[in-house]
């Protein structure tokens, strides 16, 4: 019997796509702000670059390694699209940081 991890990868060696919604490549600036945990200071604002998006979320590249899973941020993708989003994951690759966000209702 094959182990679960062996059955989740196709024969081509590529990862299986587990996303619920298709993503579309995107570009442009994204701004988000948040209050650091335990801080009584003003919200921290971060500028980043949009990588891709789906109807319920987006992924951005930026330079803020302080984001943690579950944290809620306010975001602005363009003047007409703004709201709150939850950090799903953050990946630090050298001096580059990528974060996946889930847009909140």
N, C-alpha and C positions, 0 to 999 in steps of 0.2 A: 504494500500500500504506500502511495506517495505521501510525503509530508505536505501539509497545507501550503507552505511557501513555495514548494516545487510546482504545485498545480496552478498557482496564481500567475505564473509567467508564461507567455506564449513561447512556442518553439523558436521564434526568431531572436530571442534574447532581449526583446524590448519589454518595458514595463506595461502592465495592464492599466488602461484608463479607467479610473474610478470616479471621475467627476460626474455629478448629476446633471450639469448643464454644460453646453458647449461654451468655450471661451473664444473671444474674438481679440485679435491683436489690437492694441491701442497705443496711443502715444499722447504726449502732452504733459503738462504739469499737474501734479496733485499736491494739495496742501492738507495737512492734518494737524490737529492740536489735541493735547491731552494734559492732564495733571499727573505728575509723577506720584507714584504711591507714597503715602506718608508725607507729601510735600504740602505746605500751606502757601506756596508761592504761586504766581500766575501760571496759566497754562503755557506749556511749551509748544511752539509752532515748528513744524518740520516741512520742508519742501522736498518733493520727490518727483520721479518720472513714472508715469503710468506704463505698465508693461502689457497687461491684458485685462479684460473684464468679461463678466457674464451678467445675466439679469439680476443676480443676487449678490455679486461681490466683485472685487478687483484685486489685482496684484500690482505692487509698486516697488520701485527701487529707490533707496534713500540712504542717508548716512546716520540714522538713529538706531543704535543697538539696544536702546533702553526699553523697547516695546516687548511686552510679554503676552502670551496667549490669554485670552479672556478680557484683556483690557479694552475699554471703550474709548473711541476717539471721535472727534468731529472732523468731517472731511469736506473738501470742496474740489470737485473735478473740473468744473468750469463754472462760470458765474451762476448758471441756472441749475446745476446739479450739486446739491450739498445735503448733508445729513449726518447721521451717526453710523458707525461701523464697529464691529468687534474684531479684534486681532485673532486670527485663527492660528497662524504660525509665523515665525520669523526665522529666517536663515541668514547666517553671517558667513560671507565668503570673502575673507581677507578684509579689504576696506569697503566692500560692497555689502549692503544689507537689503534683503528682499523680504516683504511681508505680504501675506494673504489676508484680505479683509472680507468679512461678511457684512453686507449692508443691513442695518436694522430698520424695522418698520417705523 
